[in-house]
């Protein structure tokens, strides 16, 4: 087994990890207060620590956590950037933490982009001096970026660097693209605390969430410290802890292949996981695995318990065969709701399955959870405004009013700066573009117009990439649809890697509404999770595999093309893949079919895959998780 060189705590989800990290911050604050001195906290602002800040606010308001003596250092800043800009660290701290707790304003220290214009490194020296004057940082909290950057320090940067100005690497800028409405709008420079500064903190907490960071976490925890910056920081510090959710921990040896670490608690789920792992490792179909294959790869115990290699392999092969379902949801008419976070996730992720469900006569509903207005580029708004003006002029339908709206839109877009919040009129047009595209795409899949629903959840409507926390109204809108439709089967997004977290928040709202729905005495619908443009389910997680032929995959592509505003330019593509969503989805469907083929299952052209909620967890994994998890 690969040795774990850094301490890591694994939690079922990112929220559990965030609550535990917040509890540790609170413990440090109370401990320092008991000693009669202030706690000194360093923080790298961003999307990842938002839930930690929300929990600190709750602890302050509901449990009396006193932060009045806490000293806070924001360890990064974009440069150049107006401190009043929505993306500034000053704005982030005010909106996510300082507005809800009693930290004194004089105890808050920021790197100032405005003051850095003359000598950016002077800002770094000033921050270092302030940290030293405060007695050093008791705790520094940061997330690790997708390519291993920490703060704005590139993964291959110098380990002895201190707080300074740096040129942002391409991945850091792409990660920030959703905040600035395009990577081209992200400042090219930033101010950041250096690795040497972070290593001097008495404690480090690093946050690593999401399946897209699983290879990164494995490198940090099991790789050599010289491999990259994050590994060097977290392996080289005496009190460093990684807080990870289960998806991020998926490639750690103790999770991916626990039999290499010692005795396992074998059950059906762990057996399936192990056999698929072995087949993929050796590049062999499942039914061709031999006794020697099992013995040579740490699975002799499983072979012996299962009555020999062929008996074990045959059992797992049968389970995988049972997932292949050409007629999803059966032939009896069922009430089905597809929850789509954005107005194109449904067709991108499961367009072929939707067509099959509609053709089979099921009562198929689609619920779009947010407007998706942020995903429309400004040029689309101007084009549609011009069309409406000319259309109304042809038919004498209030052409003057249309021309006035077009003038407003043109003036607003001309004066708009990157990251500015859209006006109400521009937002409304963008939302309408997404709505009409969604109606067209759903219709092409066979969904009746009266079964298309737009929930417009309020948490999304900030006009900015950073969203609100899910609230009661969000949950109520989902709940109202459940009460009205009373679905027997629900499909929802399980793909949580989208760049600005909307999928995660939609899932949170949906699960909360479903719990309330069941608590009122309703029967719990079957819940199936799809994935889309970002990740795919691993084969052991797949509960339903829907095969698609070449013509069906082409029909799905054309349904995705109905979303014209998203077809040729993806507003938020993520940092590693600039391909359009239709291409990503198509290649993912082809790859899933190829994987089934490689495992020895029937060879299909393409496959859309679904997992069943809650995701299965073996007894061994559950025991490991309970051991690793802190009490929250």
Secondary structure per residue as TSV (DSSP state, phi and psi in degrees):
chain	resnum	aa	ss	phi	psi
A	1	X	-	360.0	140.1
A	2	X	-	-66.7	133.7
A	3	X	-	-71.7	141.8
A	4	X	-	-88.6	115.7
A	5	X	-	-95.9	-5.8
A	6	X	S	-134.3	149.1
A	7	X	E	-78.7	128.3
A	8	X	E	-134.5	136.2
A	9	X	E	-113.0	131.6
A	10	X	E	-111.0	135.5
A	11	X	E	-127.4	157.6
A	12	X	S	-58.8	-35.6
A	13	X	S	-149.9	174.1
A	14	X	H	-67.2	-29.2
A	15	X	H	-69.3	-40.9
A	16	X	H	-61.9	-41.1
A	17	X	H	-63.8	-40.7
A	18	X	H	-66.3	-40.5
A	19	X	H	-62.8	-41.3
A	20	X	H	-67.5	-40.8
A	21	X	H	-63.1	-41.0
A	22	X	H	-62.8	-38.7
A	23	X	H	-62.6	-37.6
A	24	X	H	-68.1	-40.7
A	25	X	H	-59.5	-45.9
A	26	X	H	-61.4	-37.7
A	27	X	H	-62.8	-42.0
A	28	X	H	-64.1	-43.0
A	29	X	H	-60.6	-46.3
A	30	X	H	-68.2	-37.8
A	31	X	H	-64.2	-44.2
A	32	X	H	-67.8	-37.6
A	33	X	H	-62.5	-38.6
A	34	X	H	-65.4	-27.3
A	35	X	T	-83.7	-6.5
A	36	X	T	82.1	24.6
A	37	X	S	-140.5	155.7
A	38	X	-	-74.0	147.9
A	39	X	-	-79.2	137.3
A	40	X	E	-112.3	114.2
A	41	X	E	-114.5	132.6
A	42	X	E	-105.4	139.2
A	43	X	E	-141.0	131.7
A	44	X	-	-97.9	106.2
A	45	X	-	-65.0	158.8
A	46	X	S	160.2	-172.3
A	47	X	S	-67.9	-37.9
A	48	X	T	-63.1	-43.5
A	49	X	T	-84.1	10.6
A	50	X	H	-59.8	-43.3
A	51	X	H	-67.6	-29.8
A	52	X	H	-64.8	-45.3
A	53	X	H	-62.7	-41.2
A	54	X	H	-61.9	-38.1
A	55	X	H	-70.8	-36.5
A	56	X	H	-63.3	-38.7
A	57	X	H	-63.0	-43.2
A	58	X	H	-62.9	-43.3
A	59	X	H	-62.2	-37.0
A	60	X	H	-67.6	-45.9
A	61	X	H	-76.4	-36.7
A	62	X	H	-102.5	-25.2
A	63	X	H	-122.3	8.3
A	64	X	-	74.0	22.2
A	65	X	-	-62.3	120.0
A	66	X	-	-95.3	115.4
A	67	X	-	-109.7	16.3
A	68	X	T	-65.3	-25.7
A	69	X	T	-98.6	3.1
A	70	X	-	-76.2	139.5
A	71	X	E	-106.6	126.9
A	72	X	E	-116.3	131.1
A	73	X	E	-116.8	122.6
A	74	X	E	-85.7	122.3
A	75	X	-	-96.4	1.6
A	76	X	E	-141.2	161.4
A	77	X	E	-158.8	141.6
A	78	X	E	-74.9	148.2
A	79	X	E	-149.5	132.2
A	80	X	S	-81.5	148.2
A	81	X	-	-162.2	134.1
A	82	X	-	-60.8	126.0
A	83	X	T	-57.2	-21.3
A	84	X	T	-87.8	-3.5
A	85	X	S	-65.1	152.0
A	86	X	T	-59.6	-26.4
A	87	X	T	-90.9	-0.8
A	88	X	S	-72.6	154.5
A	89	X	H	-66.6	-30.5
A	90	X	H	-61.7	-46.3
A	91	X	H	-63.5	-43.7
A	92	X	H	-59.2	-48.2
A	93	X	H	-63.0	-41.6
A	94	X	H	-62.8	-44.4
A	95	X	H	-77.3	-31.1
A	96	X	H	-103.9	-17.4
A	97	X	T	-140.6	-60.8
A	98	X	G	-64.9	-28.3
A	99	X	G	-70.0	-11.8
A	100	X	G	-118.8	1.2
A	101	X	S	-131.2	178.6
A	102	X	-	-107.9	34.9
A	103	X	-	-66.2	132.9
A	104	X	-	-73.0	138.2
A	105	X	G	-54.9	-36.2
A	106	X	G	-71.7	-11.2
A	107	X	G	-95.8	8.4
A	108	X	E	-106.5	125.1
A	109	X	E	-120.6	128.1
A	110	X	-	-126.9	151.2
A	111	X	-	-76.9	125.2
A	112	X	-	-98.1	110.3
A	113	X	T	-61.5	-32.7
A	114	X	T	-66.6	-45.9
A	115	X	G	-70.8	-19.1
A	116	X	G	-77.6	-7.6
A	117	X	G	-56.8	-39.9
A	118	X	T	-79.6	-47.1
A	119	X	-	-146.8	90.8
A	120	X	H	-60.7	-35.8
A	121	X	H	-68.0	-22.9
A	122	X	H	-63.9	-34.6
A	123	X	H	-62.1	-40.8
A	124	X	H	-62.6	-44.5
A	125	X	H	-64.4	-36.0
A	126	X	H	-66.1	-41.4
A	127	X	H	-66.2	-42.2
A	128	X	H	-60.4	-42.0
A	129	X	H	-64.6	-39.3
A	130	X	H	-67.2	-38.2
A	131	X	H	-63.5	-44.2
A	132	X	H	-63.0	-41.6
A	133	X	H	-63.4	-33.0
A	134	X	T	-78.6	-3.8
A	135	X	T	95.8	11.7
A	136	X	S	87.2	157.8
A	137	X	-	-77.9	129.2
A	138	X	S	-73.4	-36.3
A	139	X	E	-150.5	132.0
A	140	X	E	-115.3	130.7
A	141	X	E	-121.8	129.3
A	142	X	E	-154.9	162.0
A	143	X	E	-102.5	160.0
A	144	X	B	-102.3	123.8
A	145	X	-	-68.0	167.7
A	146	X	T	-60.3	-28.8
A	147	X	T	-103.0	10.4
A	148	X	S	95.7	7.1
A	149	X	-	-73.5	150.2
A	150	X	B	-124.7	122.9
A	151	X	T	60.7	-131.6
A	152	X	T	-104.6	13.1
A	153	X	B	-77.6	123.1
A	154	X	-	-66.3	154.1
A	155	X	T	-63.1	-22.0
A	156	X	T	-107.9	19.2
A	157	X	S	-77.0	172.1
A	158	X	-	-67.3	137.9
A	159	X	T	-77.3	-21.2
A	160	X	T	-97.5	8.2
A	161	X	-	-72.5	149.3
A	162	X	-	-112.4	-167.9
A	163	X	S	-63.9	129.0
A	164	X	E	-165.1	176.4
A	165	X	E	-88.1	139.3
A	166	X	E	-136.5	155.5
A	167	X	E	-86.1	126.9
A	168	X	-	-70.2	132.1
A	169	X	-	-74.5	167.5
A	170	X	H	-62.4	-35.0
A	171	X	H	-72.3	-37.7
A	172	X	H	-62.6	-40.5
A	173	X	H	-69.6	-38.5
A	174	X	H	-67.5	-36.3
A	175	X	H	-61.6	-34.3
A	176	X	T	-87.9	-0.7
A	177	X	H	-59.2	-36.7
A	178	X	H	-67.0	-31.0
A	179	X	H	-67.7	-34.1
A	180	X	H	-106.2	7.4
A	181	X	T	58.9	50.2
A	182	X	S	128.5	135.7
A	183	X	G	-61.2	-29.4
A	184	X	G	-67.5	-16.3
A	185	X	G	-93.6	-7.0
A	186	X	S	-75.0	133.4
A	187	X	-	-54.6	147.6
A	188	X	S	-80.5	-16.3
A	189	X	E	-122.1	163.3
A	190	X	E	-153.1	162.6
A	191	X	E	-108.6	135.0
A	192	X	E	-149.2	143.1
A	193	X	-	-64.9	139.1
A	194	X	-	-87.8	169.5
A	195	X	H	-56.1	-41.0
A	196	X	H	-62.8	-36.0
A	197	X	H	-65.4	-44.5
A	198	X	H	-65.7	-39.9
A	199	X	H	-63.8	-21.8
A	200	X	T	-80.2	-12.9
A	201	X	S	-64.8	144.6
A	202	X	S	-70.1	-21.6
A	203	X	-	-148.5	144.1
A	204	X	E	-121.7	136.1
A	205	X	E	-121.9	122.5
A	206	X	E	-114.9	135.0
A	207	X	E	-106.7	129.7
A	208	X	E	-136.7	107.7
A	209	X	-	-123.1	144.0
A	210	X	S	102.6	146.4
A	211	X	G	-63.9	-25.6
A	212	X	G	-69.8	-13.6
A	213	X	G	-102.6	8.1
A	214	X	H	-60.8	-46.3
A	215	X	H	-62.6	-36.2
A	216	X	H	-63.5	-46.8
A	217	X	H	-62.5	-39.0
A	218	X	H	-60.5	-43.0
A	219	X	H	-64.9	-41.2
A	220	X	H	-64.5	-42.7
A	221	X	H	-84.7	-38.9
A	222	X	H	-109.7	-12.5
A	223	X	S	-84.7	172.2
A	224	X	-	-70.2	147.5
A	225	X	T	-63.5	-22.5
A	226	X	T	-79.3	-7.5
A	227	X	S	-64.1	-42.1
A	228	X	-	-161.3	169.5
A	229	X	H	-58.0	-50.4
A	230	X	H	-60.6	-41.0
A	231	X	H	-62.7	-42.6
A	232	X	H	-62.6	-41.9
A	233	X	H	-63.9	-51.0
A	234	X	H	-82.8	-25.7
A	235	X	H	-83.3	-23.1
A	236	X	H	-94.6	-1.6
A	237	X	-	-104.1	135.9
A	238	X	T	-70.1	-20.5
A	239	X	T	-133.1	56.6
A	240	X	E	-108.2	137.0
A	241	X	E	-135.6	132.8
A	242	X	E	-93.7	130.5
A	243	X	E	-106.6	115.9
A	244	X	E	-127.2	148.6
A	245	X	E	-89.6	167.4
A	246	X	T	-56.1	-44.6
A	247	X	T	-58.7	-38.6
A	248	X	T	-68.8	-28.5
A	249	X	T	-87.6	3.6
A	250	X	T	-62.4	-25.7
A	251	X	T	-100.9	0.6
A	252	X	S	-62.7	142.8
A	253	X	H	-57.5	-39.6
A	254	X	H	-67.7	-16.9
A	255	X	H	-100.5	-45.6
A	256	X	H	-75.0	-33.5
A	257	X	-	-147.2	67.0
A	258	X	G	-63.6	-21.6
A	259	X	G	-65.2	-18.8
A	260	X	G	-78.6	-12.2
A	261	X	T	-96.0	-18.2
A	262	X	S	152.1	-167.0
A	263	X	-	-59.9	144.8
A	264	X	-	-117.9	157.2
A	265	X	-	-94.3	91.3
A	266	X	-	-73.7	133.4
A	267	X	-	-145.2	-174.3
A	268	X	H	-60.3	-43.0
A	269	X	H	-67.8	-44.8
A	270	X	H	-68.1	-34.1
A	271	X	H	-63.2	-45.9
A	272	X	H	-60.5	-44.8
A	273	X	H	-58.3	-45.0
A	274	X	H	-68.0	-42.7
A	275	X	H	-66.9	-42.6
A	276	X	H	-64.5	-41.1
A	277	X	H	-57.1	-45.4
A	278	X	H	-65.9	-44.1
A	279	X	H	-61.9	-42.3
A	280	X	H	-70.4	-37.0
A	281	X	H	-63.0	-39.6
A	282	X	H	-94.1	-9.0
A	283	X	T	66.7	38.0
A	284	X	-	-123.8	147.3
A	285	X	-	-60.6	150.1
A	286	X	G	-56.9	-43.9
A	287	X	G	-75.2	-3.2
A	288	X	G	-103.0	4.5
A	289	X	-	-71.2	139.5
A	290	X	-	-109.9	168.7
A	291	X	H	-56.7	-39.4
A	292	X	H	-65.6	-37.1
A	293	X	H	-59.8	-46.2
A	294	X	H	-62.5	-48.2
A	295	X	H	-64.9	-37.1
A	296	X	H	-76.9	-9.8
A	297	X	T	-123.2	30.2
A	298	X	T	78.4	14.3
A	299	X	-	-116.0	25.8
A	300	X	H	-62.7	-38.4
A	301	X	H	-62.5	-42.9
A	302	X	H	-63.9	-42.3
A	303	X	H	-59.5	-43.8
A	304	X	H	-68.5	-41.5
A	305	X	H	-66.1	-33.0
A	306	X	T	-92.4	4.4
A	307	X	T	83.6	25.9
A	308	X	S	109.2	160.1
A	309	X	H	-59.5	-46.1
A	310	X	H	-66.3	-37.8
A	311	X	H	-63.9	-43.7
A	312	X	H	-65.1	-47.7
A	313	X	H	-62.0	-41.9
A	314	X	H	-63.6	-37.3
A	315	X	H	-64.3	-45.7
A	316	X	H	-67.7	-39.5
A	317	X	H	-57.9	-42.9
A	318	X	H	-62.9	-38.6
A	319	X	H	-63.9	-42.0
A	320	X	H	-69.5	-37.7
A	321	X	H	-58.6	-37.6
A	322	X	H	-67.8	-17.4
A	323	X	H	-76.4	-22.2
A	324	X	B	-74.4	118.4
A	325	X	-	-135.2	92.4
A	326	X	S	-64.5	-25.1
A	327	X	S	-115.9	80.1
A	328	X	T	-61.0	139.0
A	329	X	T	71.2	10.5
A	330	X	-	78.1	-169.2
A	331	X	S	-106.5	-18.2
A	332	X	S	-73.3	140.4
A	333	X	-	-63.3	127.4
A	334	X	-	-127.1	153.6
A	335	X	E	-90.3	121.0
A	336	X	E	-129.2	135.2
A	337	X	E	-119.3	129.2
A	338	X	E	-102.5	115.1
A	339	X	E	-90.7	122.8
A	340	X	E	-116.4	114.4
A	341	X	S	-54.3	-58.0
A	342	X	S	-101.2	166.9
A	343	X	T	-72.6	7.7
A	344	X	T	-129.2	-3.1
A	345	X	H	-62.7	-31.7
A	346	X	H	-62.1	-51.1
A	347	X	H	-75.7	-33.5
A	348	X	H	-62.8	-42.1
A	349	X	H	-90.4	-34.2
A	350	X	H	-148.0	33.8
A	351	X	H	-59.3	-40.0
A	352	X	H	-65.2	-41.0
A	353	X	H	-65.8	-39.6
A	354	X	H	-58.7	-42.9
A	355	X	H	-62.4	-40.0
A	356	X	H	-66.1	-41.7
A	357	X	H	-63.9	-43.6
A	358	X	H	-66.4	-42.3
A	359	X	H	-65.0	-28.8
A	360	X	T	-80.2	-3.5
A	361	X	T	89.6	11.9
A	362	X	-	-70.4	152.7
A	363	X	E	-80.9	95.2
A	364	X	E	-101.7	123.0
A	365	X	E	-114.3	148.7
A	366	X	E	-125.8	129.5
A	367	X	E	-118.5	114.3
A	368	X	E	-89.2	122.5
A	369	X	-	-84.8	-35.1
A	370	X	S	-127.4	166.0
A	371	X	-	-72.0	-30.1
A	372	X	-	75.0	12.9
A	373	X	G	-59.9	-31.8
A	374	X	G	-66.0	-18.6
A	375	X	G	-86.6	4.6
A	376	X	S	-102.6	127.0
A	377	X	-	-73.8	154.9
A	378	X	H	-60.7	-34.0
A	379	X	H	-61.4	-30.6
A	380	X	H	-64.4	-36.8
A	381	X	H	-64.7	-46.1
A	382	X	H	-61.7	-40.0
A	383	X	H	-64.3	-44.3
A	384	X	H	-69.6	-37.0
A	385	X	H	-62.7	-40.1
A	386	X	H	-65.3	-40.6
A	387	X	H	-61.7	-46.8
A	388	X	H	-62.6	-41.9
A	389	X	H	-60.7	-47.1
A	390	X	H	-69.6	-37.6
A	391	X	H	-60.3	-48.5
A	392	X	H	-65.0	-32.1
A	393	X	H	-66.9	-39.1
A	394	X	H	-60.3	-42.0
A	395	X	T	-105.0	12.2
A	396	X	T	53.8	51.0
A	397	X	S	-112.1	69.1
A	398	X	S	66.3	48.7
A	399	X	H	-62.9	-33.2
A	400	X	H	-64.1	-44.1
A	401	X	H	-63.9	-40.6
A	402	X	H	-62.9	-42.0
A	403	X	H	-64.2	-36.9
A	404	X	H	-65.4	-42.0
A	405	X	H	-64.8	-40.1
A	406	X	H	-64.0	-39.2
A	407	X	H	-64.3	-41.2
A	408	X	H	-60.4	-46.4
A	409	X	H	-63.0	-43.9
A	410	X	H	-62.8	-43.6
A	411	X	H	-65.7	-41.6
A	412	X	H	-65.3	-46.8
A	413	X	H	-67.6	-31.9
A	414	X	H	-65.1	-39.4
A	415	X	H	-87.8	-9.8
A	416	X	-	-67.5	134.1
A	417	X	-	-99.2	156.1
A	418	X	T	-54.6	128.9
A	419	X	T	89.9	-9.2
A	420	X	-	-64.1	144.8
A	421	X	-	-72.4	136.1
A	422	X	-	-68.0	152.6
A	423	X	-	-68.9	165.3
A	424	X	H	-58.8	-39.6
A	425	X	H	-66.3	-44.5
A	426	X	H	-65.5	-42.6
A	427	X	H	-60.4	-42.7
A	428	X	H	-63.1	-39.9
A	429	X	H	-67.2	-42.9
A	430	X	H	-61.5	-43.5
A	431	X	H	-63.3	-38.2
A	432	X	H	-66.5	-38.3
A	433	X	H	-59.0	-48.3
A	434	X	H	-64.8	-36.9
A	435	X	H	-66.4	-46.1
A	436	X	H	-68.1	-35.5
A	437	X	H	-63.8	-42.0
A	438	X	H	-64.3	-41.3
A	439	X	H	-60.9	-42.8
A	440	X	H	-65.3	-44.6
A	441	X	H	-66.6	-41.8
A	442	X	H	-63.4	-40.2
A	443	X	H	-61.4	-40.1
A	444	X	H	-66.2	-21.0
A	445	X	T	-90.8	-2.7
A	446	X	T	97.2	9.8
A	447	X	-	-82.2	129.7
A	448	X	-	-66.4	139.6
A	449	X	G	-54.0	-37.3
A	450	X	G	-71.1	-9.9
A	451	X	G	-102.6	13.7
A	452	X	E	-102.6	125.9
A	453	X	E	-125.5	139.9
A	454	X	E	-118.3	110.1
A	455	X	-	-86.1	-27.9
A	456	X	-	49.0	57.7
A	457	X	-	-60.4	133.6
A	458	X	G	-64.3	-27.9
A	459	X	G	-58.7	-24.8
A	460	X	G	-80.7	-22.6
A	461	X	T	-86.6	54.9
A	462	X	T	-96.2	-14.5
A	463	X	S	77.6	2.3
A	464	X	S	-132.2	167.2
A	465	X	S	-66.4	-36.5
A	466	X	S	-76.4	128.1
A	467	X	-	-101.6	167.2
A	468	X	-	-75.8	167.5
A	469	X	-	-72.0	152.7
A	470	X	-	-63.7	132.6
A	471	X	-	-120.4	-177.5
A	472	X	H	-62.0	-36.5
A	473	X	H	-68.5	-36.6
A	474	X	H	-59.6	-48.7
A	475	X	H	-64.4	-38.9
A	476	X	H	-64.6	-38.9
A	477	X	H	-66.6	-39.3
A	478	X	H	-66.9	-42.3
A	479	X	H	-61.9	-36.9
A	480	X	H	-63.6	-39.5
A	481	X	H	-65.9	-41.8
A	482	X	H	-60.1	-42.5
A	483	X	H	-65.1	-36.1
A	484	X	H	-76.3	-42.0
A	485	X	H	-90.2	-35.0
A	486	X	-	52.7	64.3
A	487	X	-	-70.2	150.3
A	488	X	S	-92.7	-28.0
A	489	X	E	-135.6	138.0
A	490	X	E	-124.2	134.8
A	491	X	E	-108.9	133.0
A	492	X	E	-144.2	164.9
A	493	X	E	-75.4	127.8
A	494	X	-	-112.3	7.1
A	495	X	-	-89.5	106.0
A	496	X	-	-108.9	19.6
A	497	X	-	-101.0	10.4
A	498	X	-	-62.9	149.0
A	499	X	T	-63.5	-28.4
A	500	X	T	-114.5	13.9
A	501	X	S	79.5	6.6
A	502	X	H	-62.6	-38.8
A	503	X	H	-61.4	-41.2
A	504	X	H	-62.3	-44.5
A	505	X	H	-68.3	-37.4
A	506	X	H	-63.9	-41.0
A	507	X	H	-63.7	-40.8
A	508	X	H	-60.7	-45.5
A	509	X	H	-64.5	-42.0
A	510	X	H	-65.3	-43.8
A	511	X	H	-67.3	-38.4
A	512	X	H	-64.1	-42.1
A	513	X	H	-66.0	-37.9
A	514	X	H	-66.5	-39.2
A	515	X	H	-62.5	-42.2
A	516	X	H	-65.2	-39.7
A	517	X	H	-60.3	-45.8
A	518	X	H	-70.1	-36.8
A	519	X	H	-62.4	-23.1
A	520	X	T	-84.3	6.6
A	521	X	T	100.2	4.5
A	522	X	-	-80.7	152.7
A	523	X	-	-73.2	136.0
A	524	X	-	-71.6	123.3
A	525	X	-	-68.5	156.1
A	526	X	E	-68.4	134.5
A	527	X	E	-117.7	117.9
A	528	X	E	-114.0	137.5
A	529	X	E	-110.2	132.9
A	530	X	E	-107.1	163.9
A	531	X	-	-128.1	161.8
A	532	X	-	-131.6	-109.7
A	533	X	S	-82.1	-7.6
A	534	X	S	-107.0	-53.4
A	535	X	-	-137.1	171.1
A	536	X	-	-127.9	153.5
A	537	X	-	-65.1	142.7
A	538	X	-	-71.2	152.7
A	539	X	G	-60.5	-31.5
A	540	X	G	-70.9	-18.2
A	541	X	G	-87.2	-17.0
A	542	X	E	-71.3	125.2
A	543	X	E	-103.3	-24.8
A	544	X	E	-140.5	120.2
A	545	X	E	-117.7	112.3
A	546	X	E	-101.6	109.6
A	547	X	E	-74.4	143.6
A	548	X	E	-125.0	135.1
A	549	X	-	-83.1	172.5
A	550	X	H	-56.4	-42.8
A	551	X	H	-67.2	-37.5
A	552	X	H	-67.2	-38.5
A	553	X	H	-66.5	-36.8
A	554	X	H	-65.6	-41.7
A	555	X	H	-61.2	-39.1
A	556	X	H	-62.2	-43.8
A	557	X	H	-58.8	-43.6
A	558	X	H	-67.2	-31.3
A	559	X	H	-65.1	-41.1
A	560	X	H	-63.7	-36.3
A	561	X	H	-63.8	-20.6
A	562	X	T	-60.7	-21.9
A	563	X	-	-85.9	74.1
A	564	X	H	-61.4	-34.8
A	565	X	H	-68.8	-15.6
A	566	X	H	-108.7	-2.5
A	567	X	H	-73.5	-48.9
A	568	X	S	-101.4	-18.4
A	569	X	-	-140.7	119.9
A	570	X	-	-91.6	120.5
A	571	X	T	-65.5	-42.4
A	572	X	T	-126.1	77.0
A	573	X	-	-79.3	-11.2
A	574	X	-	85.3	168.5
A	575	X	S	-82.9	-16.0
A	576	X	S	-113.1	-10.8
A	577	X	-	-142.7	110.5
A	578	X	-	-97.4	3.8
A	579	X	S	-66.0	151.2
A	580	X	-	-64.2	156.8
A	581	X	H	-62.6	-35.1
A	582	X	H	-62.5	-37.0
A	583	X	H	-72.0	-41.5
A	584	X	H	-59.9	-47.3
A	585	X	H	-63.6	-42.1
A	586	X	H	-64.3	-45.1
A	587	X	H	-68.1	-32.2
A	588	X	H	-65.5	-43.7
A	589	X	H	-63.0	-40.4
A	590	X	H	-65.3	-40.1
A	591	X	H	-68.0	-37.5
A	592	X	H	-64.5	-40.7
A	593	X	H	-63.5	-41.4
A	594	X	H	-64.9	-36.4
A	595	X	H	-65.7	-45.8
A	596	X	H	-56.9	-41.4
A	597	X	H	-62.3	-44.5
A	598	X	H	-64.7	-30.3
A	599	X	T	-78.5	-4.1
A	600	X	T	97.4	8.2
A	601	X	S	-86.0	170.1
A	602	X	-	-54.4	142.7
A	603	X	-	-90.2	113.1
A	604	X	-	-110.8	163.0
A	605	X	S	-67.6	-47.5
A	606	X	E	-151.3	159.2
A	607	X	E	-141.9	131.2
A	608	X	E	-96.9	129.7
A	609	X	E	-114.3	147.0
A	610	X	E	-137.5	144.9
A	611	X	E	-108.3	156.6
A	612	X	E	-97.8	135.3
A	613	X	S	-94.5	137.3
A	614	X	S	-75.4	150.6
A	615	X	-	-62.0	138.1
A	616	X	-	-63.8	145.1
A	617	X	-	-139.0	127.3
A	618	X	-	-67.8	159.6
A	619	X	H	-60.0	-36.6
A	620	X	H	-64.5	-45.8
A	621	X	H	-65.1	-39.9
A	622	X	H	-62.7	-40.5
A	623	X	H	-66.6	-41.1
A	624	X	H	-61.3	-43.6
A	625	X	H	-63.6	-42.0
A	626	X	H	-65.4	-35.8
A	627	X	H	-69.8	-39.5
A	628	X	H	-79.2	-24.6
A	629	X	S	-81.4	135.7
A	630	X	-	-73.5	156.4
A	631	X	-	-74.0	126.8
A	632	X	-	-97.2	360.0
